[in-house]
């Protein structure tokens, strides 16, 4: 079927190109553009964490109300004082009428103001435009200061990085250290055999070519012997971003396709060679800390000697500036300095979220001094070079994703080697096997074990890196500022009112503290999000694979989250934890909530979702090991909850992962979500539940439709909606949450004619199904499905008499009151029935799970190894505390209900 907006016609707004189509005047394009100010056509922007100490630029997204922005209208950015700021713009999503729904934008280090205004207009041209030149063997990016050469094939991904004509780094390659078994546990097993692999570039693609920013995407796989080995594993992508200034951004990701029983990653990183020309005493190594501190020493140390070289020499060594000429040094130091040790090798090892150490040594024949520096959290920033320049480098989420390390080798030679280890070879090898070989009982441990399903095949992990081509050793304050860009990368955002007025992401409310009861609900949201943010740190939910996730359920007897109990362990965003965090951010603008939500989306989209193999497009249910549960679900990999982060940050990798979810249609042919519950069926190529499976598919199709304008995806939604509308029981159809047949080729749903009104609907809307359908119905007009959905919403929580009057029979949908409270209230809103809206609130307020938790309390003494914070569970209503606990499910659904109910039925709110 033809596309309404084919990919070949996608455009870059504001600085690259505009589509030659029907022109919309500025007044037409911006009449309803939301703004906190009275400017009408402007969107105001600010930095998430305040003005960054060291501007490095960023990408961000802006929403536009339906019908207000034509794709032909360019956009300009100005500082609050009116000064023009170069910006590069492109469309991220479209409304059904063809107007732009989300725009993506990029700014560089020239964006130094505290606030900005985005308006229709001609964007300012950068002083030095970024250019791209391509030949068969390489792609050259330049911004007038930095020139970057990128290979199109082969083992060297980045042949060189130059500043003002001087090569700062060369021979950039992806490195992998692999071993054939886990680390020796002290038994008699043989030592693991280790091999070094290289990332071989197989394809290069220019995604953006300036003038403000260029983006190149490399893809490839790892091979032994610099590409000569026969085996290729771990498909990877490497995106390189260059804007104005001396920094560039790199995002590396890999997809697991190796054998987790025989392939154990011991190290994963990016390595460069750095030419050095300064005298050893004018060469410096620097590492930053998350608290703003700096560890820094020269290759040849002239301070702390028995004899004084002079105050000017000591100061230069401390500051990283050039020392005075040797003739001006103290006589005894001048005569003997060449006998001093040359510190050749340096390592910063972040072994856990609580400890890092700096090591150094003179030679491989000598021992490491592992007490050269120490602390709790390094920022991930490093530098090697001298007064003549050098390379700054860093890893985002350095301590959060430990074990990580930064290696410098050969600092006393003509060429140093720098390796940014996203997984440190100093740590035990990754072990991606599941934690046990037997099942432990679904009824007791909530763990669904199935043969061959506990596999990491197809999951992804990414690392963001920064590189700086520096003209000289940076001052310590500059290092602290650059470190801050790794700890909290600068992010431009707009205000909650603007996001809300744009009409994006379904139905949600702005905060309402109009009554004491409503204020208590709002306080509960803020308090509980703060509790989880503190728990991440207190319980150390960090690590290469773990960071971003939280735990599912608490064990009040052990004063510990149930990290080792089946499906009660890692949450994997069960019941919409990620969506709750994003809605909470959109309402509040709180930076801490944004960081929590961003990390969770990154985790779920990468670690909890299979992007290739047998389970492509499916995700793994909550479990002790993230990918260990046998329930592979479309709802985990669905697009709806990933869109928040994608549209707010315009992140290309996340866009790739969202598109990957479309594979699930075909996967469902062979992986039946109801295989353990119902006997096989033959009426359709596949079988799904209306909820949550079909809703997840709808969210995937909706996202691809709005990103591309390709109406084929809209038509799949319409097809399924029309099919459901023909089912006698509508959305009450089928067993186990609405079992229906599904044809991946057409999107048709088939009534299997068994189990109408038989129940099993408790989860049909539990995983953001209501929000997915609310947003979709606002974009797709299928009147018969709207009536069907209204029927379900009207009677889902209705008394028996009303169900009998409507359907001629009573039945028990088995619904959770909090989860379906907003569905009931929505029916009241749509039908103009205040009693239904109030019923929704009554269902919510009468449910114990709908009540905010009391403030957290500290547990100290011999009951715990170290003091911990937990929600008190022995209350006046349950003084014995038998099985009393608190769970992330309740946290997510309670607060999602509050946010939606205040939008749908504000007059009936407490």
C-alpha positions in Angstrom: 0.0 0.0 0.0 1.3 3.4 -0.8 2.6 5.7 1.9 1.0 9.0 2.6 4.4 10.4 3.7 7.0 8.0 2.2 10.5 7.9 3.7 12.0 9.4 0.6 10.1 12.6 1.4 11.1 13.0 5.0 12.8 16.3 5.5 15.1 18.2 7.8 13.5 21.3 9.1 15.5 24.4 9.8 18.9 24.2 8.2 19.1 21.2 6.0 16.1 21.1 3.5 12.4 21.8 3.3 9.8 19.8 1.4 8.4 21.5 -1.6 4.7 21.0 -0.8 1.8 23.1 0.2 3.1 26.0 2.2 1.5 27.0 5.5 1.9 30.6 6.6 3.7 31.2 9.9 0.4 32.3 11.5 -1.3 29.1 10.4 1.6 27.0 11.5 1.9 28.4 15.0 -1.5 29.7 16.0 -1.9 27.0 18.7 1.7 26.3 19.5 1.8 26.1 23.3 4.0 28.3 25.4 4.4 29.4 29.0 4.8 32.9 27.7 2.5 35.0 25.7 4.6 34.8 22.6 2.0 32.5 20.9 4.3 31.0 18.3 7.3 30.3 20.5 8.3 27.3 22.6 10.6 28.1 25.5 13.4 25.8 26.4 15.7 25.5 29.4 18.4 23.2 30.6 17.1 20.2 32.6 19.7 20.6 35.4 20.4 24.3 34.9 23.0 25.9 32.6 25.8 23.4 32.1 29.3 24.2 33.4 30.8 23.1 30.1 28.5 23.3 27.1 28.9 20.3 24.8 25.6 20.5 23.0 22.7 18.1 22.9 19.8 16.7 21.0 16.2 17.3 22.1 12.6 17.0 21.0 9.7 19.5 20.9 6.0 18.6 20.6 3.5 20.5 18.5 -0.3 20.5 18.7 -2.1 18.9 15.8 -2.3 21.2 12.7 0.0 23.9 14.0 3.3 23.2 12.2 3.7 22.4 8.6 6.7 20.4 7.5 7.6 23.3 5.2 8.1 25.8 8.0 11.7 26.1 9.2 12.5 26.7 12.9 14.9 29.1 14.5 16.4 29.1 17.9 17.3 32.2 19.9 18.7 32.8 23.4 16.4 34.6 25.8 18.1 37.9 24.9 17.3 37.4 21.3 20.8 36.3 20.1 20.5 33.7 17.4 21.7 30.2 18.1 22.5 27.7 15.3 20.1 24.8 15.4 19.6 21.7 13.2 16.0 20.4 13.0 14.2 17.4 11.6 10.8 15.8 12.0 10.4 12.9 14.5 6.7 12.3 14.1 3.6 13.5 12.2 -0.1 13.9 13.0 -2.6 12.1 10.8 -3.3 15.4 8.9 0.4 15.6 7.9 1.3 18.4 10.3 4.4 17.8 12.4 3.9 16.3 15.8 7.4 16.1 17.1 10.6 17.9 15.9 14.1 16.8 16.8 16.8 19.4 17.2 20.6 19.6 17.8 22.6 22.4 19.2 26.3 22.5 19.9 28.6 24.2 22.4 27.5 27.5 21.0 24.3 27.1 23.0 25.6 28.8 26.2 22.5 30.7 27.3 20.3 29.6 30.2 17.0 29.7 28.3 16.0 29.7 24.6 13.1 30.3 22.3 12.2 28.1 19.4 10.1 29.8 16.8 9.2 29.5 13.1 11.9 31.4 11.1 15.2 31.0 9.3 17.8 29.3 11.6 21.1 31.0 12.2 24.1 29.5 10.3 26.9 28.3 12.4 30.2 30.3 12.2 32.0 27.1 11.0 29.5 24.7 9.4 30.1 21.0 9.9 30.9 19.4 6.6 31.0 15.8 5.4 33.1 14.4 2.6 32.8 10.8 1.5 35.1 8.5 -0.5 34.9 4.8 -1.0 37.4 4.2 1.9 36.5 6.9 4.4 34.1 9.6 5.6 35.7 12.9 6.7 33.8 15.1 9.2 35.1 18.6 9.9 33.9 21.6 11.9 36.8 24.0 11.2 38.6 23.0 14.4 38.3 19.2 14.6 38.6 16.8 11.6 37.5 13.3 12.1 38.2 10.4 9.6 35.9 7.4 9.8 36.5 4.2 7.9 33.8 2.6 5.7 35.2 -0.9 6.2 37.9 -2.7 8.1 39.3 -3.1 11.6 40.1 0.6 12.2 36.8 2.4 12.8 38.3 5.9 13.4 41.6 6.3 11.6 42.3 9.8 13.0 41.1 12.7 15.1 42.9 16.0 14.4 42.7 19.4 15.9 44.0 22.4 13.8 45.9 20.0 11.6 47.6 18.1 14.4 46.6 14.4 15.0 45.3 14.1 18.5 44.3 10.4 18.3 44.5 7.7 15.7 43.8 4.0 15.0 40.5 4.0 16.9 39.2 0.4 17.1 36.6 -1.5 19.0 38.1 -4.2 21.2 36.6 -7.3 22.8 38.2 -9.7 25.2 36.5 -13.1 25.4 37.1 -16.2 27.4 35.7 -19.7 27.0 34.5 -20.3 30.6 33.7 -18.4 33.8 36.5 -17.3 36.0 38.0 -20.0 38.2 36.1 -20.3 41.5 39.1 -21.8 43.3 38.6 -25.4 42.3 40.7 -27.6 40.1 39.2 -26.4 36.8 41.7 -25.1 34.2 42.2 -21.4 33.8 40.0 -19.8 31.1 41.5 -19.3 27.7 41.3 -15.7 26.6 41.3 -14.2 23.1 41.2 -10.6 21.8 38.7 -9.7 19.1 38.3 -6.6 17.0 35.2 -4.8 15.8 35.2 -5.0 12.0 33.4 -2.2 10.2 31.1 -3.7 7.5 28.9 -0.7 6.6 29.0 3.1 7.0 26.0 5.4 6.6 25.8 9.2 6.9 22.6 9.9 8.8 23.0 13.7 9.1 25.5 15.9 7.2 25.4 19.3 8.9 25.5 22.2 9.0 25.2 22.1 12.8 25.8 18.4 13.4 26.9 15.4 11.4 26.1 11.9 12.4 27.7 8.7 10.9 26.5 5.2 11.8 28.9 2.3 11.5 27.8 -1.3 11.8 29.8 -4.5 12.0 30.7 -7.5 14.0 33.6 -8.7 16.2 36.2 -11.1 14.7 39.5 -12.5 15.8 42.9 -11.6 14.3 41.8 -8.1 13.2 39.1 -9.6 10.9 40.9 -12.7 9.7 39.0 -15.0 12.0 36.2 -17.1 10.5 33.7 -16.4 13.3 31.8 -13.2 13.6 29.8 -12.3 16.8 28.1 -9.5 18.7 26.7 -7.3 15.9 27.4 -3.7 16.9 26.6 -0.1 15.9 28.8 2.9 16.5 27.3 6.3 15.9 29.7 9.2 15.8 28.4 12.8 16.3 30.4 15.9 15.5 29.2 19.4 16.0 30.9 22.7 16.7 33.8 22.9 19.3 36.4 20.4 20.3 34.2 17.5 21.5 32.5 14.6 19.8 30.0 12.1 21.0 30.1 8.3 20.3 27.4 5.8 21.1 28.3 2.1 20.9 25.9 -0.7 21.2 26.1 -4.5 20.7 23.6 -7.2 20.4 24.2 -10.6 22.0 24.2 -13.5 19.7 27.1 -15.5 21.2 26.9 -18.7 23.3 26.3 -17.7 26.9 27.5 -21.1 28.1 30.9 -20.9 26.3 31.5 -17.2 25.6 32.2 -14.9 28.5 33.1 -11.3 27.9 36.1 -10.2 29.9 36.5 -6.8 28.4 34.7 -4.5 26.0 36.0 -1.1 24.9 37.2 1.5 22.4 40.9 2.1 22.0 43.0 4.9 20.5 46.6 5.7 20.0 47.6 9.2 21.2 50.8 10.8 19.8 52.9 12.5 22.5 55.7 15.0 21.9 56.2 17.0 25.2 58.9 16.2 27.7 57.7 13.6 30.3 57.5 16.3 33.0 55.1 18.3 30.8 52.9 15.3 30.0 49.9 14.9 32.3 47.3 12.3 33.2 44.0 13.5 34.6 40.9 11.7 36.0 37.7 13.4 37.2 35.4 12.4 40.0 31.6 12.6 40.2 31.9 15.0 43.1 33.9 17.5 41.0 37.4 16.5 42.2 40.4 15.8 40.0 43.2 13.3 40.2 46.2 14.6 38.2 49.9 13.8 38.0 52.6 14.2 35.4 54.5 11.3 33.8 57.7 12.5 35.4 56.9 13.8 38.9 59.1 16.8 40.1 57.2 17.5 43.3 57.7 15.9 46.7 61.5 15.4 46.0 64.2 15.5 48.5 65.4 18.7 46.7 63.2 21.6 45.6 62.9 22.3 41.9 61.4 25.7 42.6 57.9 26.9 43.2 57.3 27.8 39.6 58.1 24.2 38.6 55.9 22.7 41.3 53.0 24.9 40.4 53.3 24.1 36.7 53.3 20.4 37.5 50.2 20.8 39.6 48.4 23.0 37.1 49.4 21.1 34.0 51.1 24.0 32.4 54.6 24.1 30.9 57.4 24.1 33.4 60.1 26.9 33.2 63.1 26.0 31.2 65.3 23.4 32.8 68.0 26.0 33.3 65.7 27.8 35.8 65.2 24.7 38.0 66.9 24.1 41.3 70.5 23.0 40.7 70.3 19.5 42.2 67.0 18.7 40.5 68.4 20.1 37.2 71.3 17.8 37.4 69.4 14.6 38.3 65.9 14.8 37.0 66.5 12.4 34.2 67.1 9.7 36.7 63.6 10.0 38.1 60.9 7.4 37.5 58.8 7.7 34.3 55.3 6.6 35.0 54.3 4.8 31.8 50.9 3.2 32.6 47.9 4.4 34.4 44.5 2.8 35.2 41.3 4.1 36.7 39.3 1.2 37.9 35.7 1.7 39.1 35.1 -1.7 40.6 31.7 -0.9 42.1 29.4 2.0 42.5 31.1 2.7 45.8 34.8 2.5 45.0 37.4 3.4 42.5 41.2 3.3 42.5 43.9 4.8 40.4 46.8 2.5 39.6 50.2 3.4 38.0 53.4 1.7 37.2 56.7 2.4 35.4 56.9 -0.7 33.3 55.2 -4.1 32.7 58.2 -5.6 34.4 57.4 -3.7 37.6 54.5 -3.9 40.0 51.4 -1.6 40.0 51.0 1.0 42.7 47.3 0.4 43.3 47.0 3.1 46.0 47.9 6.1 43.7 44.4 7.4 44.2 41.1 6.3 45.6 37.5 7.5 46.1 33.9 6.4 45.8 32.7 7.5 42.3 34.8 8.6 39.3 33.1 10.7 36.7 34.5 8.6 33.8 36.6 11.5 32.5 40.3 11.0 31.6 43.0 12.9 29.8 46.5 12.2 28.5 48.6 14.8 26.8 50.7 17.8 27.4 51.2 21.5 26.8 51.1 20.7 23.1 47.6 19.1 23.4 46.1 15.7 24.0 43.0 13.6 24.2 40.2 14.0 26.7 37.9 11.0 26.9 35.0 9.8 29.0 32.2 7.3 29.6 28.7 8.3 30.7 27.2 6.4 33.7 30.7 5.4 34.7 30.1 4.4 38.3 26.4 3.5 37.7 27.4 0.8 35.1 30.5 -0.5 37.0 32.8 -2.4 36.5 34.4 0.1 34.2 37.9 1.4 33.7 40.1 3.8 31.8 43.5 2.6 30.7 46.5 4.6 29.6 49.6 2.7 28.4 52.8 4.1 27.1 52.5 7.6 28.5 56.3 7.8 28.7 56.7 6.8 25.0 56.0 8.6 21.7 52.6 7.1 21.5 50.2 6.3 24.3 47.4 3.8 24.1 44.0 4.8 25.6 41.2 2.3 26.2 37.8 3.3 27.4 36.5 0.0 28.9 32.7 0.0 29.0 33.2 -3.4 30.7 36.5 -3.6 32.5 38.8 -6.6 32.0 39.9 -6.1 35.6 36.5 -7.5 36.8 35.2 -11.1 36.6 34.0 -12.0 33.2 30.3 -11.5 32.3 28.3 -14.5 33.1 25.0 -14.4 31.2 23.7 -17.8 32.1 20.6 -18.0 34.2 21.1 -18.4 37.9 19.9 -22.1 38.2 19.2 -25.1 36.1 15.9 -26.2 37.6 12.5 -24.6 38.2 11.4 -23.5 41.7 7.6 -23.6 41.4 5.4 -20.9 39.8 3.0 -21.0 42.7 5.7 -20.4 45.3 8.4 -18.4 43.6 6.3 -16.6 40.9 8.8 -17.9 38.4 7.9 -19.2 35.0 10.7 -21.5 33.8 10.5 -23.0 30.3 13.1 -25.0 28.5 15.2 -22.8 26.1 13.6 -19.6 27.2 16.0 -18.3 29.8 18.4 -16.8 27.2 20.0 -13.4 26.6 19.9 -14.0 22.8 19.0 -10.7 21.0 19.4 -8.3 23.9 21.4 -5.1 23.5 23.6 -2.9 25.7 24.9 0.5 24.7 27.6 2.9 26.0 27.8 6.6 25.5 31.3 8.0 25.1 32.8 11.5 24.7 36.1 12.5 23.1 37.8 15.9 23.3 40.6 17.0 21.0 42.3 19.5 23.3 44.9 22.1 22.5 46.6 21.7 25.9 46.2 20.1 29.3 42.9 21.5 30.6 42.9 23.3 33.9 41.4 21.4 36.8 38.3 23.5 37.0 37.7 22.7 33.3 38.1 19.0 34.0 35.5 19.2 36.8 33.2 20.9 34.3 33.7 18.3 31.6 33.2 15.6 34.2 29.8 17.1 35.0 28.7 16.6 31.4 29.3 12.9 31.8 27.6 12.6 35.2 24.5 14.6 34.1 24.7 15.2 30.3 23.1 18.6 29.4 19.6 18.2 28.1 17.3 20.9 26.8 13.6 20.5 27.7 10.5 22.6 27.8 8.0 23.2 30.6 5.1 20.8 31.7 2.4 23.1 30.4 3.9 23.0 26.9 4.1 19.2 26.8 0.6 19.0 28.1 -1.0 21.5 25.8 0.5 19.7 22.8 -1.8 16.7 23.4 0.8 14.0 23.3 1.1 10.7 25.2 -2.6 10.1 25.9 -4.5 11.4 28.9 -2.5 12.9 31.8 -2.9 15.8 34.1 -0.8 18.6 35.5 -0.5 18.6 39.3 -3.6 19.6 41.2 -3.3 20.6 44.8 -6.7 22.3 45.0 -7.9 20.4 48.0 -6.1 18.7 50.9 -7.0 15.3 49.5 -5.6 16.1 46.1 -2.5 17.6 47.7 -2.0 14.4 49.6 -2.2 12.4 46.3 0.4 14.8 44.7 2.6 14.5 47.8 2.3 10.8 47.6 3.6 10.7 44.0 6.6 12.9 44.8 7.4 11.0 48.0 7.2 7.6 46.4 9.4 8.6 43.4 11.9 10.0 45.9 11.8 6.7 47.8 12.7 4.7 44.7 15.4 7.2 43.7 16.9 6.7 47.2 16.5 2.9 47.0 18.4 2.8 43.7 21.4 4.2 45.6 20.9 2.6 49.0 20.4 -0.9 47.5 23.0 -0.3 44.8 20.8 -1.2 41.9 23.8 -0.5 39.6 25.9 -2.5 37.2 26.5 -3.0 33.5 23.3 -5.0 33.0 21.2 -3.9 36.0 21.4 -0.1 36.0 18.0 1.5 35.2 15.9 -1.3 36.7 14.3 -1.5 40.2 13.0 -4.4 42.2 9.5 -5.8 42.1 8.5 -6.7 45.6 9.8 -6.3 49.2 10.4 -8.9 51.8 9.7 -7.2 55.1 11.0 -10.1 57.2 14.5 -9.9 55.7 14.3 -6.2 55.2 15.4 -6.8 51.7 13.9 -6.7 48.2 13.2 -10.2 46.9 16.2 -10.2 44.7 16.4 -14.0 44.8 12.8 -15.0 44.6 11.7 -15.8 41.1 9.3 -13.3 39.6 9.5 -11.0 42.6 13.1 -9.9 41.8 13.9 -7.4 39.0 10.9 -5.5 37.9 11.5 -5.1 34.1 9.0 -2.2 34.2 6.1 -4.5 35.1 2.7 -2.7 35.1 4.1 0.5 33.7 6.8 1.6 36.1 8.7 3.4 33.3 5.5 5.1 32.0 4.7 6.3 35.6 8.2 7.9 35.9 7.8 9.7 32.5 4.3 11.0 33.3 5.6 12.2 36.6 8.5 14.0 34.9 6.2 15.6 32.3 4.0 17.0 35.1 6.9 18.2 37.3 9.9 18.9 35.2 12.0 17.3 38.0 15.5 16.4 36.8 15.9 13.5 39.2 12.7 11.9 37.9 13.9 12.4 34.3 17.2 10.6 35.0 15.3 7.7 36.7 12.9 7.4 33.7 15.7 7.7 31.1 17.8 5.0 32.7 14.8 2.7 33.0 13.8 3.2 29.4 17.4 2.5 28.3 17.4 -0.6 30.4 14.1 -2.0 29.3 14.6 -1.3 25.6 18.0 -2.9 25.7 18.4 -5.6 28.4 14.8 -6.7 28.8 13.9 -6.9 25.1 15.0 -9.4 22.5 16.0 -7.7 19.2 16.8 -10.8 17.2 16.5 -14.6 17.3 13.6 -16.8 18.3 12.1 -14.1 20.6 12.6 -11.0 18.4 10.4 -8.2 19.5 9.4 -9.9 22.7 10.6 -9.0 26.2 11.2 -10.9 29.3 8.9 -10.8 32.3 10.2 -9.8 35.8 12.7 -12.3 37.1 15.9 -13.0 39.2 17.9 -12.7 35.9 16.5 -10.0 33.6 16.1 -12.3 30.7 15.5 -15.5 32.7 11.8 -15.8 32.8 9.9 -18.1 30.4 7.1 -15.6 29.8 8.3 -13.7 26.7 5.9 -10.8 26.3 5.1 -8.3 23.5 4.2 -5.8 26.2 7.8 -5.6 27.5 9.2 -4.7 24.1 6.3 -2.5 23.0 6.9 1.1 21.7 4.4 3.1 23.8 6.5 3.5 26.9 9.8 4.0 24.9 8.3 6.9 23.0 8.6 9.3 25.9 12.4 9.1 26.0 12.8 8.9 22.2 10.7 12.0 21.5 12.2 14.0 24.4 15.8 13.2 23.5 15.7 12.4 19.8 18.0 9.5 20.4 18.8 7.6 17.2 19.7 4.3 18.9 16.4 4.2 20.8 14.7 4.9 17.5 16.3 1.8 16.1 15.3 -0.3 19.0 11.7 0.9 18.8 11.6 0.0 15.2 13.0 -3.4 16.1 9.8 -4.1 18.0 7.9 -4.5 14.7 9.5 -8.0 14.4 7.2 -9.3 17.0 4.3 -9.7 14.5 6.1 -12.6 12.9 7.6 -13.9 16.1 4.1 -14.6 17.4 3.6 -17.2 14.7 6.0 -19.5 16.7 5.8 -18.1 20.2 2.2 -18.3 21.4 1.8 -16.2 24.6 -1.0 -18.7 25.7 0.9 -21.9 25.0 1.0 -22.7 28.7 -2.6 -21.9 29.3 -4.7 -23.0 26.4 -4.5 -25.9 24.0 -3.3 -25.2 20.4 -5.7 -23.6 17.9 -5.8 -23.9 14.1 -8.1 -21.1 13.1 -5.4 -18.4 12.7 -1.7 -18.3 12.0 -1.1 -17.1 15.6 -2.9 -16.4 18.8 -2.8 -13.4 21.1 -4.6 -11.8 24.0 -6.4 -8.7 23.1 -4.7 -7.3 26.2 -1.9 -7.0 26.7 -0.6 -8.5 23.4 -2.7 -6.8 20.7 -2.5 -3.4 22.5 1.3 -3.8 22.4 1.2 -4.4 18.7 -1.1 -1.4 18.3 1.5 0.8 20.1 4.2 -0.5 17.7 2.2 0.2 14.6 1.0 3.6 15.9 4.6 4.6 16.5 5.8 3.6 13.1 2.9 5.3 11.5 3.5 8.6 13.2 7.3 8.4 12.6 7.0 7.7 8.9 3.5 8.7 7.8 3.2 5.2 6.2 -0.6 4.4 6.4 0.0 0.7 6.1 0.6 0.7 9.9 -2.5 2.7 10.6 -4.5 0.3 8.5 -3.3 -2.7 10.6 -4.8 -0.9 13.6 -8.1 -0.2 11.9 -8.3 -3.8 10.7 -8.0 -5.2 14.3 -10.4 -2.6 15.7 -13.1 -3.4 13.1 -12.6 -7.2 13.8 -13.1 -6.7 17.6 -16.2 -4.7 17.0 -17.8 -7.7 15.3 -17.1 -10.1 18.3 -20.3 -10.7 20.3 -18.5 -10.1 23.5 -16.4 -7.2 22.2 -13.4 -6.6 24.5 -14.8 -9.2 27.0 -14.0 -11.8 24.4 -12.1 -15.0 25.1 -10.2 -16.8 27.9 -7.0 -15.7 29.5 -7.4 -12.0 28.9 -9.1 -12.2 25.5 -7.6 -15.0 23.5 -8.2 -14.3 19.8 -6.6 -15.5 16.5 -4.1 -13.2 14.8 -2.8 -13.0 11.3 0.6 -11.3 11.2 0.4 -10.8 7.4 -2.8 -8.7 7.6 -3.4 -7.7 11.2 -6.8 -9.4 11.2 -8.1 -10.8 14.5 -10.3 -13.9 14.7 -12.9 -14.7 17.3 -12.0 -18.3 18.5 -15.6 -18.6 19.7 -14.7 -20.0 23.0 -14.8 -18.4 26.4 -16.8 -15.3 25.8 -17.4 -13.6 29.1 -15.5 -16.5 30.8 -13.1 -14.1 32.6 -9.4 -13.6 32.6 -9.6 -9.9 31.9 -7.7 -8.7 34.9 -4.6 -7.8 32.9 -6.3 -6.8 29.7 -5.7 -3.0 30.4 -3.0 -3.4 33.0 0.0 -2.6 30.9 -1.0 0.8 29.6 -3.7 -0.7 27.4 -6.1 2.1 28.3 -3.6 4.9 27.4 -2.6 3.2 24.1 -6.2 3.0 23.1 -7.1 6.5 24.2 -4.3 8.0 22.2 -5.0 5.7 19.2 -8.7 6.5 19.2 -7.8 10.2 19.2 -5.9 9.6 15.9 -7.9 6.9 14.2 -11.7 7.2 13.8 -13.3 3.8 14.0 -16.7 4.5 15.4 -17.7 0.8 15.9 -14.6 0.1 17.9 -15.1 3.3 20.0 -18.6 2.0 20.9 -17.1 -1.5 21.7 -14.4 0.0 23.9 -17.0 2.3 25.6 -19.1 -0.8 26.3 -16.2 -2.5 28.0 -15.3 0.6 30.0 -18.9 1.2 31.0 -19.5 -2.3 32.4 -16.0 -3.5 33.4 -16.7 -2.4 37.0 -20.4 -2.3 36.9 -22.6 -4.0 39.5 -24.2 -7.4 38.6 -27.6 -5.9 37.9 -26.2 -3.5 35.3 -24.3 -6.3 33.5 -27.3 -8.5 33.5 -29.4 -5.7 32.1 -26.9 -5.1 29.3 -25.7 -8.7 28.5 -28.4 -10.9 29.9 -26.0 -12.6 32.2 -23.6 -11.8 35.1 -19.9 -12.5 34.9 -16.9 -11.6 37.0 -14.1 -9.9 35.0 -11.8 -10.3 38.0 -10.5 -6.7 37.7 -8.1 -4.9 39.9 -9.9 -1.8 41.2 -7.1 0.7 40.9 -6.1 -0.5 37.4 -9.6 -0.2 36.0 -10.7 2.9 37.9 -9.6 5.2 35.1 -11.2 3.0 32.4 -14.5 3.4 34.3 -14.0 7.1 34.7 -13.2 7.5 31.0 -16.5 5.9 30.1 -18.2 8.5 32.3 -16.3 11.3 30.6 -17.2 10.0 27.1 -20.9 9.4 28.0 -21.2 12.6 30.0 -22.2 10.5 33.0 -20.9 12.0 36.3 -22.0 8.9 38.3 -19.6 6.8 36.2 -16.8 9.2 36.7 -17.4 9.1 40.4 -17.5 5.3 40.3 -14.0 5.4 38.9 -12.8 7.5 41.8 -14.7 5.4 44.3 -13.1 2.2 42.9 -9.7 3.9 43.3 -10.1 5.4 46.8 -11.7 2.2 48.2 -8.8 0.0 47.0 -6.1 -0.5 49.7 -3.6 -0.6 46.8 -4.8 2.9 45.8 -3.7 4.6 49.0 -0.3 6.3 49.1 2.3 4.7 51.2 3.2 6.2 54.6 6.6 7.9 54.8 9.6 5.5 54.8 11.3 4.5 58.0 14.9 3.5 58.9 15.7 0.0 60.1 18.9 -0.2 62.1 20.6 -2.5 64.6 21.1 -6.3 64.4 18.1 -6.8 62.1 20.1 -5.7 59.2 23.7 -5.8 58.0 23.6 -2.0 57.5 20.8 0.5 58.1 18.1 0.5 55.4 15.0 2.5 54.5 11.7 0.7 53.9 8.0 1.4 53.8 6.4 0.4 57.2 4.2 -2.6 56.7 2.8 -3.2 60.2 0.0 -0.7 60.3 -3.0 -0.2 62.5 -5.1 -2.0 59.9 -2.7 -4.9 59.9 -0.9 -4.9 63.3 0.4 -8.5 62.9 2.0 -7.6 59.6 1.4 -11.1 58.2 2.6 -11.1 54.6 2.3 -7.3 54.6 4.7 -5.8 52.1 5.0 -3.2 49.4 5.5 -3.7 45.7 6.5 -1.7 42.7 3.3 -2.8 40.9 1.2 -0.8 43.4 3.5 2.2 43.2 3.2 2.3 39.4 -0.5 1.6 39.0 -1.6 3.8 41.9 0.2 6.8 40.6 -0.7 6.2 37.0 -4.3 6.1 38.1 -4.0 9.4 40.0 -2.5 11.1 37.0 -5.1 9.8 34.6 -8.1 10.3 36.8 -7.2 13.9 37.5 -7.3 14.4 33.7 -10.4 12.5 33.0 -12.6 13.3 36.0 -11.2 16.3 37.7 -14.6 17.5 39.1 -15.1 14.2 40.9 -11.6 14.1 42.4 -11.4 14.1 46.2 
